[in-house]
Amino acid sequence: MPDRQQPLHIFAGLAKAIDWYDVSLQSILRKFELTSVNRTQSMILVHIARSVKRPSEIAREMGTTRQNIHAMASHLIENHIIKQVSDPCDGRAKQYEFSDDALELRDAVLHILSHLDRVLAARVGEEAVQALHKAFSVDWGPYVTDAEQEIMGSE
């Protein structure tokens, strides 16, 4: 009989890690009276910082629709955190980039994330953080959308 807790450990650990980083980041931003955003907006900003700028690409990576990305990005645009510009590779398409008003915020977020990395390394060990970095840096391949019937317990 398979250990039903084992699959939960990795998935729950990933969710807990995202919570830890995002709650810590947003708390520090509020402490310094810098703009904080909700989790989905935070994820959009992470994608833009990683140079994934087209709404359709962000939506694909986040597993949602382009319309949802536009809706969540509208708050970021209204608050001058990001702006929508023409895609230099395709004049018909739009993409997001950080607004000039938000460059200080972007730099602050990068400093905070570096600080959180150091705190995490102090808490769980440098080797564990390096292992996470290695695991998250490799290509995991395409999404798994199909499985053998045996996985569902009809062995």
The 8 nearest C-alpha neighbors of each residue, nearest first, counted from 0:
[[1, 2, 3, 152, 154, 4, 5, 153],
 [2, 0, 3, 5, 4, 152, 6, 150],
 [1, 3, 4, 5, 0, 6, 7, 8],
 [2, 4, 5, 1, 6, 7, 0, 8],
 [5, 3, 7, 2, 6, 8, 1, 9],
 [4, 6, 8, 7, 3, 2, 9, 1],
 [7, 5, 8, 4, 9, 3, 10, 2],
 [6, 8, 4, 10, 5, 11, 9, 3],
 [7, 9, 11, 5, 6, 10, 12, 4],
 [10, 8, 12, 11, 7, 6, 13, 5],
 [9, 11, 13, 7, 12, 8, 14, 6],
 [12, 10, 14, 8, 13, 7, 9, 15],
 [13, 11, 9, 15, 10, 14, 8, 16],
 [12, 14, 16, 10, 15, 11, 9, 17],
 [15, 13, 11, 17, 12, 16, 18, 10],
 [14, 16, 12, 18, 13, 17, 11, 19],
 [17, 15, 19, 13, 18, 14, 12, 20],
 [18, 16, 14, 20, 19, 15, 21, 13],
 [19, 17, 15, 21, 16, 20, 22, 14],
 [20, 18, 16, 17, 22, 21, 23, 15],
 [21, 19, 23, 17, 18, 22, 24, 16],
 [20, 22, 24, 18, 23, 19, 17, 25],
 [23, 21, 25, 24, 19, 18, 20, 26],
 [24, 22, 26, 20, 21, 25, 19, 27],
 [25, 23, 21, 27, 22, 26, 20, 28],
 [24, 26, 28, 22, 35, 27, 23, 21],
 [27, 25, 23, 29, 28, 24, 22, 30],
 [26, 28, 30, 24, 29, 25, 23, 31],
 [29, 27, 33, 25, 31, 26, 30, 35],
 [28, 30, 32, 26, 27, 31, 33, 25],
 [31, 29, 27, 32, 28, 26, 33, 25],
 [30, 32, 28, 29, 33, 27, 26, 34],
 [33, 31, 29, 30, 28, 34, 27, 35],
 [32, 34, 28, 31, 29, 35, 104, 30],
 [35, 33, 28, 32, 36, 29, 104, 25],
 [36, 34, 25, 28, 29, 33, 37, 26],
 [37, 35, 40, 41, 38, 34, 25, 39],
 [36, 38, 40, 39, 41, 35, 25, 42],
 [39, 37, 41, 40, 42, 36, 21, 43],
 [40, 38, 42, 41, 37, 43, 71, 36],
 [41, 39, 43, 42, 37, 38, 36, 71],
 [40, 42, 38, 44, 39, 43, 37, 36],
 [43, 41, 45, 39, 44, 40, 38, 46],
 [42, 44, 40, 46, 41, 45, 39, 47],
 [45, 43, 47, 41, 42, 46, 48, 40],
 [44, 46, 42, 48, 43, 47, 49, 41],
 [47, 45, 49, 51, 43, 44, 48, 42],
 [46, 48, 50, 52, 51, 44, 49, 45],
 [47, 49, 45, 50, 46, 44, 51, 97],
 [48, 50, 46, 47, 51, 45, 52, 44],
 [51, 49, 47, 48, 52, 46, 96, 45],
 [52, 50, 47, 46, 49, 53, 57, 56],
 [51, 53, 47, 95, 94, 50, 54, 96],
 [52, 54, 94, 56, 55, 51, 57, 95],
 [53, 55, 57, 56, 65, 58, 68, 94],
 [54, 56, 58, 65, 53, 57, 59, 64],
 [57, 55, 59, 53, 58, 54, 60, 51],
 [58, 56, 54, 60, 59, 55, 61, 53],
 [59, 57, 63, 55, 61, 64, 65, 56],
 [58, 60, 56, 62, 57, 61, 55, 63],
 [61, 59, 57, 58, 62, 56, 63, 46],
 [62, 60, 58, 59, 63, 57, 42, 43],
 [63, 61, 59, 60, 58, 64, 57, 65],
 [64, 62, 58, 61, 59, 67, 65, 68],
 [65, 63, 67, 66, 58, 68, 62, 59],
 [64, 66, 68, 55, 58, 67, 54, 69],
 [65, 67, 69, 64, 68, 70, 63, 54],
 [68, 66, 70, 64, 69, 65, 71, 63],
 [67, 69, 65, 71, 66, 70, 72, 58],
 [68, 70, 72, 66, 67, 71, 73, 65],
 [71, 69, 67, 73, 68, 72, 66, 74],
 [72, 70, 68, 73, 69, 40, 74, 67],
 [71, 73, 69, 75, 74, 70, 68, 76],
 [72, 74, 76, 70, 75, 71, 69, 77],
 [75, 73, 77, 76, 72, 78, 71, 70],
 [76, 74, 72, 80, 78, 73, 77, 81],
 [75, 77, 73, 79, 81, 78, 74, 82],
 [78, 76, 74, 79, 75, 73, 80, 81],
 [77, 79, 75, 76, 80, 74, 81, 73],
 [80, 78, 76, 77, 81, 98, 75, 100],
 [81, 79, 101, 75, 98, 78, 76, 97],
 [82, 80, 97, 98, 76, 96, 79, 75],
 [81, 83, 98, 76, 96, 95, 97, 84],
 [82, 84, 95, 94, 93, 96, 81, 85],
 [85, 83, 94, 93, 95, 86, 82, 96],
 [86, 84, 93, 90, 87, 92, 94, 83],
 [85, 87, 93, 89, 88, 92, 94, 90],
 [86, 88, 89, 85, 90, 92, 84, 93],
 [89, 87, 86, 90, 92, 85, 91, 93],
 [90, 88, 86, 91, 92, 87, 85, 93],
 [89, 91, 92, 86, 85, 87, 88, 93],
 [92, 90, 89, 93, 85, 86, 88, 87],
 [93, 91, 86, 89, 90, 85, 94, 53],
 [94, 92, 85, 86, 84, 83, 53, 91],
 [93, 95, 53, 52, 84, 86, 83, 85],
 [96, 94, 83, 52, 82, 84, 53, 81],
 [95, 97, 81, 82, 98, 47, 83, 52],
 [96, 98, 81, 80, 82, 101, 99, 102],
 [97, 99, 81, 100, 101, 82, 80, 79],
 [98, 100, 101, 102, 97, 80, 79, 81],
 [101, 99, 98, 102, 79, 80, 103, 97],
 [102, 100, 80, 104, 98, 99, 103, 105],
 [101, 103, 105, 104, 99, 100, 106, 98],
 [104, 102, 106, 101, 105, 107, 100, 99],
 [103, 105, 107, 101, 102, 106, 108, 33],
 [106, 104, 102, 108, 107, 103, 101, 109],
 [105, 107, 109, 103, 108, 104, 102, 110],
 [108, 106, 104, 110, 105, 109, 111, 103],
 [107, 109, 111, 105, 110, 106, 112, 104],
 [108, 110, 106, 112, 107, 111, 113, 105],
 [111, 109, 107, 113, 108, 112, 114, 106],
 [110, 112, 114, 108, 113, 109, 107, 115],
 [111, 113, 115, 109, 114, 110, 108, 116],
 [114, 112, 116, 110, 111, 115, 109, 117],
 [113, 115, 111, 117, 112, 116, 110, 118],
 [114, 116, 112, 118, 117, 113, 119, 111],
 [115, 117, 113, 119, 114, 118, 120, 112],
 [116, 118, 120, 114, 115, 119, 121, 113],
 [119, 117, 115, 121, 120, 116, 122, 114],
 [118, 120, 122, 116, 121, 117, 123, 115],
 [121, 119, 124, 125, 117, 123, 122, 118],
 [120, 122, 118, 119, 124, 123, 117, 125],
 [123, 121, 119, 120, 124, 118, 117, 125],
 [124, 122, 120, 121, 119, 127, 125, 128],
 [125, 123, 120, 127, 126, 121, 122, 128],
 [124, 126, 120, 128, 127, 129, 123, 121],
 [127, 125, 129, 128, 124, 130, 120, 123],
 [128, 126, 130, 129, 124, 125, 131, 123],
 [129, 127, 131, 125, 130, 126, 120, 132],
 [128, 130, 132, 126, 131, 127, 133, 125],
 [131, 129, 127, 133, 128, 132, 134, 126],
 [132, 130, 128, 134, 129, 133, 135, 127],
 [131, 133, 129, 135, 130, 134, 136, 128],
 [132, 134, 130, 136, 131, 135, 129, 137],
 [135, 133, 131, 132, 136, 137, 130, 129],
 [134, 136, 132, 133, 137, 131, 138, 139],
 [137, 135, 133, 134, 132, 138, 131, 139],
 [138, 136, 135, 134, 139, 133, 140, 132],
 [137, 139, 140, 136, 135, 141, 134, 133],
 [140, 138, 137, 141, 142, 135, 134, 136],
 [141, 139, 138, 142, 143, 137, 144, 136],
 [140, 142, 143, 139, 138, 144, 60, 145],
 [143, 141, 144, 140, 139, 145, 60, 62],
 [144, 142, 145, 141, 146, 140, 139, 147],
 [145, 143, 142, 146, 141, 147, 140, 62],
 [144, 146, 143, 147, 142, 148, 150, 141],
 [147, 145, 148, 150, 144, 143, 149, 151],
 [146, 148, 149, 150, 145, 151, 153, 152],
 [147, 149, 150, 151, 146, 153, 152, 154],
 [150, 148, 154, 153, 151, 147, 152, 146],
 [151, 149, 148, 152, 147, 146, 153, 154],
 [150, 152, 149, 148, 153, 147, 154, 146],
 [153, 151, 150, 149, 154, 148, 1, 0],
 [154, 152, 149, 151, 148, 150, 147, 0],
 [153, 149, 152, 148, 150, 151, 147, 0]]
